[in-house]
Amino acid sequence: MDERAKIRVTLPRESPTTSYWQDPPDDIADHRTTEDVPSHADIVIIGSGITGVSIAWNLLKDVRLGEKGSRNIVMLEARQSCSGATGRNGGHTKAASYRSFLEHASLLGTPAAVQIARLEYDNIQAVHAFAKEHSIPCDSNPCHTIDIIYDEAQWTAAQEAVAAMKTAFPEGDPVADYTFHTPAEVHSKFYCALSAGTIAGQPQTVYGGVSYPAGSISSYAFTTGLLKLCLDRGLNLQTNTPATSLMKNRDERTWTVQTPRGNIWTKDIILATNGYTAAIAPSFQGVIVPLRGQVTVQRPGSKVPKAGCLPTTYSFIYDKGYEYMIPRPKGSKNEGDLVIGGGLVRAKEEGLEEYGTTDDTAINQGISTYLGKTLTRYFGAGDEKDGNWGDDHADGRVRKEWTGIMGYTPDGFPMVGAVPGETGFWMSCSFQGHGMVLCWMCAKALVEMMEGRDNDELKRWFPDAFRVGFERMRKRFQGRLHTSVAVPLGPPVGGQSR
């Protein structure tokens, strides 16, 4: 893993795979607010995914529609708008906080673990509420989710974690609203086969399920819709304009952002660059490590209940890994399609070659083959007595397949705040593949910091563990941290790292 973390991070590649959500592209995909790149700006935001656009919204939300705010804000995007991880994910708004709660409590203390879980829940609620309030057509679908667990250790850890959360949160708190299901209920209520066969010599038998509030959304449509609200309030968007380098000016307080179309002088730079961060901020090489994820969209088989429009989203959890699945809801384009991604550990060397790469122009054929066979295993092939798949669609099972680049840190937390040792240099990056449950609130917190409101109120809801700092940047990257079995809770550690 050390060698993979050392691979030099590049800017986003040209001609990436086209995701399901970007076909066809939005009408602002290649938008440039002005013909030329402005020579001066108060703030330059690099990146037009959900983080960059949410930051822009928090900076501009008080500007009246159609007017221009007092600050000149330029957003640079290396490719088309929202062409990175946000436009390439599966569309899940799912926290699965119980899967990390015990580890967070052990490392940071129970109060910090509670704070992180609440932020994740609040983030999901806020995204869906905003989509509804502003009538953004993004198939926003608050719903429940089910985790189907195929590993005894993961099943035991899930029960311990949920018990700990129910103790830590007030009775009836929705953040700790989890329900367990027996294998029989997994089969009758969620239509999964009791056995998913044998993988790598290990039988995949259902131990049970965990259901809780979550949701699904077209992250691409949500973010491009939000971006249009920002454009209406004076944001200057420059697509297909990569930031190639950042230079501190002689006054030691301002910056020059270099692009192929001209340079921009600015007081503040904000990195919303996720897995690509080290390409223009080399001090984050090996600190924020890219990881390529892979997603497919599959047409439902003839026996999938409810014509494929299953009422919940799913995750299928096994030793060391998982897949996630989002059924397209009724009324959406291609309703009933099943968006399923993951499968990293089923690739060669448990997906080692997917770390460190920024190549989203290609797919991993091993993962592709595995994902193409997952749904018949999880729902039961058509020739099985209890099978809920049936025959493949006449047009074929897989409708679309693509890849995207995520960002991971050594400690498994985002990097949010002022870049250490710098003035006017800010970041909100590296969301460990969980951007849709972290980015919105992290963007809000960053703007609070930038505008001088880094006070007790912010500290009440924003975790210290998410703040960027020199100590975190010195840690060694060892891979994804959120797929391992949670550690026992142990005695409280009073909110301090150990």
LINDA-V822064 format. One record per residue. N is the residue number from 1. PSI is psi in whole degrees, -180 to 180 (999 if undefined). Layout:
n->(N/N)
psi->(PSI/PSI)
This chain:
n->(1/2/3/4/5/6/7/8/9/10/11/12/13/14/15/16/17/18/19/20/21/22/23/24/25/26/27/28/29/30/31/32/33/34/35/36/37/38/39/40/41/42/43/44/45/46/47/48/49/50/51/52/53/54/55/56/57/58/59/60/61/62/63/64/65/66/67/68/69/70/71/72/73/74/75/76/77/78/79/80/81/82/83/84/85/86/87/88/89/90/91/92/93/94/95/96/97/98/99/100/101/102/103/104/105/106/107/108/109/110/111/112/113/114/115/116/117/118/119/120/121/122/123/124/125/126/127/128/129/130/131/132/133/134/135/136/137/138/139/140/141/142/143/144/145/146/147/148/149/150/151/152/153/154/155/156/157/158/159/160/161/162/163/164/165/166/167/168/169/170/171/172/173/174/175/176/177/178/179/180/181/182/183/184/185/186/187/188/189/190/191/192/193/194/195/196/197/198/199/200/201/202/203/204/205/206/207/208/209/210/211/212/213/214/215/216/217/218/219/220/221/222/223/224/225/226/227/228/229/230/231/232/233/234/235/236/237/238/239/240/241/242/243/244/245/246/247/248/249/250/251/252/253/254/255/256/257/258/259/260/261/262/263/264/265/266/267/268/269/270/271/272/273/274/275/276/277/278/279/280/281/282/283/284/285/286/287/288/289/290/291/292/293/294/295/296/297/298/299/300/301/302/303/304/305/306/307/308/309/310/311/312/313/314/315/316/317/318/319/320/321/322/323/324/325/326/327/328/329/330/331/332/333/334/335/336/337/338/339/340/341/342/343/344/345/346/347/348/349/350/351/352/353/354/355/356/357/358/359/360/361/362/363/364/365/366/367/368/369/370/371/372/373/374/375/376/377/378/379/380/381/382/383/384/385/386/387/388/389/390/391/392/393/394/395/396/397/398/399/400/401/402/403/404/405/406/407/408/409/410/411/412/413/414/415/416/417/418/419/420/421/422/423/424/425/426/427/428/429/430/431/432/433/434/435/436/437/438/439/440/441/442/443/444/445/446/447/448/449/450/451/452/453/454/455/456/457/458/459/460/461/462/463/464/465/466/467/468/469/470/471/472/473/474/475/476/477/478/479/480/481/482/483/484/485/486/487/488/489/490/491/492/493/494/495/496/497/498)
psi->(-32/-42/-38/-38/-22/-13/128/125/136/168/164/139/154/154/56/166/149/122/161/-39/-25/12/97/163/154/158/-8/18/-39/30/137/116/-40/152/-38/155/127/144/-22/148/151/-40/135/121/126/111/132/26/-167/-32/-54/-42/-36/-36/-47/-42/-44/-28/-24/-5/-24/-3/136/145/130/-9/169/133/175/-17/140/109/125/134/125/136/128/-33/-144/160/139/43/-3/-144/-37/-40/6/1/-176/-15/19/136/82/120/-41/44/-29/-23/-17/-6/-45/-40/-44/-41/-39/-41/-36/-16/150/-42/-39/-38/-40/-43/-44/-46/-39/-40/-43/-45/-47/-36/-47/-48/-40/-40/-49/-37/-41/-43/-41/-46/-38/10/44/121/87/20/39/125/80/130/-175/166/161/131/116/123/128/16/130/-42/-40/-37/-43/-45/-38/-43/-40/-42/-43/-40/-41/-40/-40/-27/-38/-28/154/150/132/0/126/-21/-29/28/88/143/135/149/138/164/-39/-39/-36/-40/-44/-35/-28/2/15/146/152/-18/136/28/-156/129/130/38/1/124/138/87/137/125/-27/-174/157/122/153/167/141/-143/177/159/153/102/-35/-49/-38/-47/-40/-33/-43/-38/-38/-36/-37/-40/-38/-17/17/3/137/109/129/99/168/38/84/143/119/-24/158/126/131/134/170/-27/-7/10/-17/171/157/124/120/136/163/-14/9/165/153/125/134/156/-35/135/137/122/118/53/-1/-121/-14/3/-46/-13/-32/-5/81/-22/-12/9/125/-8/-45/108/127/148/126/126/159/139/145/159/127/139/138/148/169/-22/2/124/155/34/31/-17/65/147/-12/166/167/154/146/108/129/-179/120/-8/-171/163/159/149/132/110/136/127/164/141/-10/164/133/47/141/-16/149/111/118/130/175/-140/12/-47/-7/-5/174/134/40/36/19/-39/-9/-18/142/-8/145/19/92/21/-8/170/161/117/-33/-45/-39/-48/-42/-50/-34/-17/-2/-42/-34/-30/-46/-34/-4/124/161/-24/1/149/-42/18/138/20/-57/-150/148/155/148/-29/4/159/-51/120/-38/150/140/174/165/160/122/173/135/144/162/-33/1/12/155/163/109/132/-161/134/127/134/4/159/133/23/113/162/152/100/162/85/15/31/9/38/-35/-7/10/-36/-42/-49/-33/-38/-43/-43/-41/-43/-35/-44/-46/-34/17/21/38/77/-169/-33/-44/-43/-22/-38/-14/124/136/-31/-19/-12/135/144/164/-42/-42/-35/-15/-7/154/132/131/2/-173/140/-14/10/-10/159/134/146/156/149/-48/-172/151/147/20/23/6/147/153/999)
